[in-house]
């Protein structure tokens, strides 16, 4: 009975509690879309997409492989050193990425909405400095709740009231930036006292970048093709067409939070077992993510147009075809998240994941551009869905190979 109880508690802690942070934007984004208008809404989501890519550059792979490293660390001294390594690396990458982010957001925004796009991008980029990956590795959802999720919920409510009262929509990203900076700073100060360990010497810093390069490059490639759709549509078209795509993309990205938190819940649960128990847990994790992805694709495709119209206004309603195409991308993302987080990264297959992602990027970005020029926003969505499919199919063979090897080891 201990194993089901453990799994249920992890699912509650890392799925339901962090979901508060994903739901909180839904309280304020309807006010943003209506107040900013179609061009402002499309520019805001385009800036946010660019910020998501910048967050990947800032994080330099720590949010992806960090939870597994913390989960398997032999002691608290090692965990403390890993967190200090991450602080140094991410502060250095942010010094380069954030100024460039601001410039790109201003360039892709519709006229008059450069500041809004840049602030939305900065809010998204600073997530790369967040502490949540460490909490996932040590199985500590309470810190995520009190230092991140609840503050974001409070800020979302206050921002909604402020925007409805007539304040500019820029108040929302400014408040989100404040939450990330304050919450991460407070958590880090507490953690550095609790996990005493030396800071990395200056001579070792280049080595930290070399070691993290495969995962960082994989994340960057993944972020490149997942961040392209909305800015690309914003460049190719304007008005309600761009706003409708932005709504569909936003719902899809908000939905991706759920398979990601499910992966977090199962991270240490799947890693702490050995032999037949580990194989069984990996199969459960893959099955849950696959089923969740299919369910998300159906829900987004069927209900996406209606929900987007109610949430973001009729002028920003998402088209049916775009919703189904992005639903396919969501399904592939959900399954691939489990394959990489639970099977491939713990097995040291970072290079294989990087190759698959690079191939998908090389194929996907030109495909999205070509389809976007010929079919408009629907073509971009189709290209994105096919790109996610290419990446997932390539990784599935490697995942099956690792599962067979683990099965053979168990039998032996």
C-alpha positions as CSV (number, residue, x, y, z in Angstrom):
1,X,0.0,0.0,0.0
2,X,3.0,2.3,0.4
3,X,3.7,2.7,-3.3
4,X,0.2,3.9,-4.4
5,X,0.1,6.3,-1.4
6,X,3.4,7.7,-2.4
7,X,2.3,8.2,-6.0
8,X,-0.9,9.8,-5.0
9,X,0.9,12.3,-2.8
10,X,3.4,13.2,-5.5
11,X,0.6,13.6,-8.0
12,X,-1.2,16.0,-5.7
13,X,1.9,17.9,-4.7
14,X,3.4,18.4,-8.2
15,X,0.3,18.4,-10.3
16,X,-2.6,20.0,-8.4
17,X,-0.6,22.6,-6.4
18,X,1.6,23.9,-9.2
19,X,-1.5,24.0,-11.4
20,X,-2.5,27.1,-9.5
21,X,0.4,28.9,-11.3
22,X,-1.0,27.8,-14.6
23,X,-4.6,28.7,-13.9
24,X,-3.7,32.2,-12.5
25,X,-3.0,33.7,-16.0
26,X,-6.6,32.7,-17.0
27,X,-7.8,35.3,-14.5
28,X,-6.0,38.2,-16.0
29,X,-5.5,37.4,-19.7
30,X,-9.1,37.9,-20.7
31,X,-8.7,41.5,-19.4
32,X,-5.4,41.9,-21.3
33,X,-6.9,40.7,-24.6
34,X,-9.9,42.9,-24.4
35,X,-8.0,46.0,-23.3
36,X,-5.1,45.6,-25.7
37,X,-7.1,44.8,-28.8
38,X,-6.3,42.3,-31.5
39,X,-2.9,43.7,-32.4
40,X,-1.9,44.3,-28.8
41,X,-3.0,40.8,-27.8
42,X,-1.1,39.2,-30.7
43,X,2.0,41.3,-29.8
44,X,1.8,40.3,-26.2
45,X,1.6,36.6,-26.9
46,X,4.4,36.9,-29.5
47,X,6.6,38.6,-26.9
48,X,5.7,35.9,-24.4
49,X,6.8,33.2,-26.9
50,X,10.1,34.9,-27.5
51,X,10.5,35.1,-23.7
52,X,9.9,31.4,-23.5
53,X,12.8,30.8,-25.8
54,X,15.0,33.3,-23.9
55,X,14.1,31.4,-20.7
56,X,15.5,28.3,-22.2
57,X,18.8,30.1,-23.0
58,X,18.9,31.6,-19.5
59,X,18.3,28.2,-17.8
60,X,21.0,26.5,-19.9
61,X,19.5,23.1,-19.4
62,X,19.1,23.2,-15.6
63,X,15.3,23.1,-15.6
64,X,15.4,20.0,-17.9
65,X,18.2,17.8,-16.4
66,X,18.5,19.5,-13.0
67,X,15.7,17.6,-11.3
68,X,17.2,14.3,-12.2
69,X,20.7,15.4,-11.0
70,X,19.3,16.5,-7.7
71,X,17.2,13.4,-7.2
72,X,20.2,11.1,-7.7
73,X,22.7,13.3,-5.8
74,X,24.5,11.3,-3.0
75,X,24.2,14.0,-0.3
76,X,23.1,17.5,0.6
77,X,26.6,18.9,0.0
78,X,26.4,17.8,-3.6
79,X,22.9,19.3,-3.9
80,X,24.0,22.6,-2.5
81,X,26.9,22.7,-5.0
82,X,24.6,21.9,-7.9
83,X,22.4,24.8,-7.0
84,X,25.3,27.2,-6.7
85,X,26.6,26.0,-10.1
86,X,23.2,26.7,-11.5
87,X,23.1,30.2,-10.1
88,X,26.4,31.2,-11.6
89,X,25.7,29.7,-15.0
90,X,22.2,31.2,-15.3
91,X,23.2,34.7,-14.2
92,X,25.9,34.7,-16.8
93,X,23.6,33.5,-19.6
94,X,20.9,36.1,-18.6
95,X,23.4,38.9,-18.9
96,X,23.6,38.1,-22.6
97,X,20.1,36.8,-23.4
98,X,17.9,39.5,-21.7
99,X,19.1,42.6,-23.7
100,X,18.8,40.6,-27.0
101,X,15.3,39.5,-26.0
102,X,14.1,43.1,-25.5
103,X,15.3,44.1,-29.0
104,X,13.7,41.1,-30.7
105,X,10.4,41.7,-29.0
106,X,10.2,45.3,-30.0
107,X,11.0,44.3,-33.6
108,X,8.2,41.7,-34.0
109,X,5.5,43.7,-32.1
110,X,2.8,45.6,-34.0
111,X,3.4,49.4,-34.0
112,X,2.7,50.9,-30.6
113,X,3.0,47.7,-28.7
114,X,6.7,47.2,-28.4
115,X,6.9,47.9,-24.7
116,X,4.1,45.4,-23.9
117,X,5.7,42.7,-26.0
118,X,9.1,43.3,-24.4
119,X,7.7,43.2,-20.9
120,X,5.8,40.0,-21.6
121,X,9.0,38.6,-23.0
122,X,11.0,39.6,-20.0
123,X,8.4,38.0,-17.7
124,X,8.7,34.8,-19.5
125,X,12.5,34.9,-19.8
126,X,13.0,35.3,-16.1
127,X,11.4,31.9,-15.5
128,X,14.7,30.5,-16.5
129,X,16.1,31.8,-13.2
130,X,13.4,30.0,-11.1
131,X,14.1,27.6,-8.3
132,X,11.3,25.1,-9.0
133,X,13.6,22.5,-10.7
134,X,15.4,22.0,-7.4
135,X,12.2,21.6,-5.5
136,X,11.1,18.9,-8.0
137,X,14.4,17.0,-7.5
138,X,14.1,16.9,-3.7
139,X,10.3,16.3,-3.7
140,X,9.4,19.6,-2.1
141,X,6.1,21.0,-3.7
142,X,5.4,23.3,-0.7
143,X,8.2,25.7,-1.7
144,X,6.7,25.9,-5.2
145,X,3.3,26.7,-3.6
146,X,4.4,29.4,-1.2
147,X,7.3,31.0,-3.2
148,X,5.7,30.8,-6.7
149,X,2.2,29.5,-7.2
150,X,0.3,31.4,-4.6
151,X,2.1,34.8,-5.2
152,X,1.3,34.4,-9.0
153,X,-2.4,33.8,-8.2
154,X,-2.5,36.9,-6.0
155,X,-0.7,39.0,-8.6
156,X,-3.0,37.8,-11.3
157,X,-6.1,38.8,-9.4
158,X,-4.7,42.2,-8.5
159,X,-3.5,42.8,-12.1
160,X,-7.0,41.9,-13.4
161,X,-8.6,44.4,-11.1
162,X,-6.0,47.1,-12.0
163,X,-6.5,46.6,-15.8
164,X,-10.3,46.6,-15.5
165,X,-10.0,49.8,-13.5
166,X,-8.2,51.5,-16.3
167,X,-4.5,51.0,-15.7
168,X,-2.3,50.0,-18.7
169,X,-2.0,46.3,-19.5
170,X,1.8,46.5,-18.9
171,X,1.0,46.2,-15.1
172,X,0.5,42.5,-15.6
173,X,4.0,41.5,-16.9
174,X,5.6,43.9,-14.4
175,X,3.9,42.2,-11.5
176,X,4.9,38.8,-12.9
177,X,8.5,39.9,-13.1
178,X,8.4,41.0,-9.5
179,X,7.0,37.7,-8.4
180,X,9.8,35.7,-10.0
181,X,12.6,37.9,-8.7
182,X,11.4,38.2,-5.1
183,X,10.3,34.5,-4.8
184,X,13.5,33.1,-6.3
185,X,15.6,35.4,-4.2
186,X,13.9,34.4,-0.9
187,X,14.0,30.7,-1.7
188,X,17.7,30.8,-2.8
189,X,18.8,32.6,0.4
190,X,17.0,30.0,2.5
191,X,18.4,27.1,0.4
192,X,22.0,28.3,0.5
193,X,21.9,28.3,4.3
194,X,20.3,24.9,4.5
195,X,22.7,23.3,1.9
196,X,26.1,24.6,2.7
197,X,28.6,23.9,0.0
198,X,31.4,25.8,-1.8
199,X,30.8,28.0,-4.8
200,X,32.4,27.0,-8.1
201,X,35.9,28.4,-8.6
202,X,36.3,30.7,-11.5
203,X,38.5,28.2,-13.3
204,X,35.7,25.6,-13.3
205,X,33.0,27.8,-14.8
206,X,34.0,27.1,-18.4
207,X,33.7,23.4,-17.6
208,X,30.1,23.9,-16.3
209,X,29.2,25.4,-19.7
210,X,30.8,22.5,-21.6
211,X,29.1,19.9,-19.5
212,X,25.7,21.5,-19.8
213,X,26.0,22.2,-23.5
214,X,24.3,19.1,-24.9
215,X,21.1,19.6,-22.8
216,X,21.2,23.4,-23.4
217,X,21.5,22.9,-27.1
218,X,18.7,20.4,-27.1
219,X,16.5,22.8,-25.1
220,X,17.4,25.7,-27.4
221,X,16.5,23.7,-30.5
222,X,13.3,22.6,-29.0
223,X,12.5,26.2,-27.8
224,X,13.4,27.5,-31.3
225,X,10.7,25.6,-33.1
226,X,8.1,25.8,-30.3
227,X,8.6,29.6,-30.0
228,X,8.5,30.4,-33.7
229,X,4.7,30.0,-34.5
230,X,3.2,33.0,-32.8
231,X,5.9,35.6,-33.8
232,X,5.9,34.1,-37.3
233,X,2.1,34.6,-37.6
234,X,2.4,38.1,-36.1
235,X,4.9,38.9,-38.9
236,X,2.8,37.3,-41.7
237,X,-0.6,38.7,-40.7
238,X,-2.4,41.1,-38.4
239,X,-5.7,41.8,-36.8
240,X,-8.2,39.0,-35.9
241,X,-6.2,36.3,-37.8
242,X,-3.1,36.9,-35.7
243,X,-5.2,37.3,-32.5
244,X,-7.0,34.0,-33.1
245,X,-3.8,32.1,-33.5
246,X,-2.4,33.8,-30.4
247,X,-5.4,32.6,-28.4
248,X,-5.0,29.0,-29.6
249,X,-1.3,29.0,-29.0
250,X,-1.8,30.4,-25.5
251,X,-4.3,27.7,-24.6
252,X,-1.9,25.1,-25.9
253,X,1.0,26.5,-23.9
254,X,-1.0,26.7,-20.8
255,X,-2.1,23.1,-21.3
256,X,1.6,22.0,-21.6
257,X,2.0,23.0,-18.0
258,X,0.0,19.9,-17.0
259,X,2.1,17.1,-18.6
260,X,5.2,19.0,-17.4
261,X,4.0,19.0,-13.8
262,X,2.9,15.3,-14.2
263,X,6.5,14.6,-15.3
264,X,7.7,16.4,-12.2
265,X,5.5,14.3,-10.0
266,X,6.8,11.1,-11.5
267,X,10.5,12.2,-11.7
268,X,11.8,10.9,-8.4
269,X,9.1,8.3,-8.1
270,X,10.3,6.6,-11.2
271,X,14.0,7.1,-10.4
272,X,14.0,5.8,-6.8
273,X,13.1,2.2,-7.8
274,X,15.3,-0.4,-9.4
275,X,14.8,-3.6,-11.4
276,X,11.3,-4.7,-12.2
277,X,9.8,-2.0,-10.1
278,X,11.5,0.7,-12.1
279,X,10.5,-0.8,-15.4
280,X,6.9,-1.0,-14.2
281,X,6.9,2.7,-13.1
282,X,8.4,3.8,-16.3
283,X,5.6,2.1,-18.2
284,X,3.1,3.7,-16.0
285,X,4.6,7.1,-16.6
286,X,4.7,6.7,-20.4
287,X,1.2,5.4,-20.4
288,X,-0.1,8.3,-18.3
289,X,1.6,10.9,-20.5
290,X,0.4,9.3,-23.7
291,X,-3.2,9.1,-22.6
292,X,-3.0,12.7,-21.2
293,X,-1.7,13.9,-24.6
294,X,-4.6,12.3,-26.5
295,X,-7.1,13.7,-24.1
296,X,-5.6,17.2,-24.4
297,X,-5.7,17.1,-28.2
298,X,-9.4,16.2,-28.2
299,X,-10.3,18.8,-25.7
300,X,-8.3,21.6,-27.4
301,X,-9.7,20.7,-30.9
302,X,-13.3,20.4,-29.9
303,X,-13.6,23.1,-27.2
304,X,-10.8,25.4,-28.1
305,X,-12.8,27.8,-30.4
306,X,-15.7,28.2,-27.9
307,X,-13.4,28.6,-24.9
308,X,-11.2,31.1,-26.6
309,X,-14.1,33.2,-27.7
310,X,-15.5,33.3,-24.2
311,X,-12.1,34.0,-22.5
312,X,-10.4,36.3,-24.9
313,X,-13.3,37.9,-26.8
314,X,-14.9,37.1,-30.2
315,X,-12.3,39.1,-32.1
316,X,-9.6,36.8,-30.7
317,X,-11.5,33.4,-31.1
318,X,-9.3,30.5,-32.2
319,X,-10.1,28.8,-35.5
320,X,-11.1,25.1,-35.4
321,X,-8.3,23.9,-37.7
322,X,-5.6,25.7,-35.8
323,X,-6.9,24.2,-32.5
324,X,-6.7,20.6,-33.9
325,X,-3.2,21.2,-35.4
326,X,-1.9,22.6,-32.1
327,X,-3.7,19.7,-30.3
328,X,-1.5,17.3,-32.2
329,X,1.5,19.2,-31.1
330,X,0.3,19.0,-27.5
331,X,-0.1,15.3,-27.7
332,X,3.4,14.8,-29.0
333,X,4.8,17.1,-26.4
334,X,3.2,15.2,-23.6
335,X,4.5,11.8,-24.6
336,X,8.0,13.2,-25.4
337,X,8.2,14.9,-22.0
338,X,8.0,11.5,-20.3
339,X,10.4,9.8,-22.7
340,X,13.1,12.4,-22.1
341,X,12.6,13.1,-18.4
342,X,11.9,9.6,-17.1
343,X,13.8,7.3,-19.5
344,X,16.4,9.0,-21.7
345,X,18.0,11.7,-19.5
346,X,18.5,9.4,-16.5
347,X,20.1,6.9,-18.8
348,X,22.6,9.5,-20.1
349,X,21.0,9.8,-23.5
350,X,21.3,13.6,-23.7
351,X,23.1,13.4,-27.1
352,X,20.4,11.3,-28.6
353,X,17.7,13.7,-27.5
354,X,19.7,16.6,-28.8
355,X,20.1,15.0,-32.3
356,X,16.4,14.3,-32.6
357,X,15.5,17.9,-31.6
358,X,18.0,19.4,-34.0
359,X,16.7,17.3,-36.8
360,X,13.1,18.4,-36.0
361,X,14.2,22.0,-35.8
362,X,16.0,21.9,-39.2
363,X,12.9,20.4,-40.8
364,X,10.3,22.2,-38.8
365,X,11.2,25.9,-39.0
366,X,11.4,26.0,-42.8
367,X,8.2,23.9,-42.9
368,X,6.3,26.3,-40.7
369,X,7.5,29.3,-42.8
370,X,6.6,27.6,-46.1
371,X,3.2,26.5,-44.9
372,X,2.6,29.8,-43.3
373,X,3.2,31.7,-46.5
374,X,0.9,29.4,-48.5
375,X,-1.8,28.6,-45.9
376,X,-1.6,31.4,-43.4
377,X,-2.0,30.8,-39.7
378,X,-3.4,27.3,-40.3
379,X,-0.3,26.4,-42.2
380,X,2.0,27.5,-39.4
381,X,-0.1,25.4,-36.9
382,X,0.2,22.3,-39.2
383,X,3.9,22.8,-39.6
384,X,4.3,23.0,-35.8
385,X,2.3,19.9,-35.2
386,X,4.3,17.9,-37.8
387,X,7.6,19.2,-36.2
388,X,6.6,17.9,-32.8
389,X,5.6,14.6,-34.4
390,X,9.0,14.2,-36.1
391,X,10.9,14.8,-32.8
392,X,8.7,12.4,-30.9
393,X,8.8,9.6,-33.5
394,X,12.6,9.8,-33.6
395,X,12.9,9.6,-29.8
396,X,10.4,6.7,-29.5
397,X,12.9,4.2,-31.0
398,X,15.6,5.2,-28.5
399,X,13.1,5.0,-25.7
400,X,11.9,1.5,-26.7
401,X,15.5,0.4,-26.9
402,X,16.3,1.6,-23.4
403,X,13.1,-0.1,-22.1
404,X,14.1,-3.4,-23.7
405,X,17.6,-3.1,-22.2
406,X,16.1,-2.5,-18.8
407,X,13.8,-5.5,-19.2
408,X,16.7,-7.7,-20.1
409,X,18.7,-6.5,-17.1
410,X,15.8,-7.2,-14.9
411,X,15.4,-10.8,-16.2
412,X,19.1,-11.4,-15.9
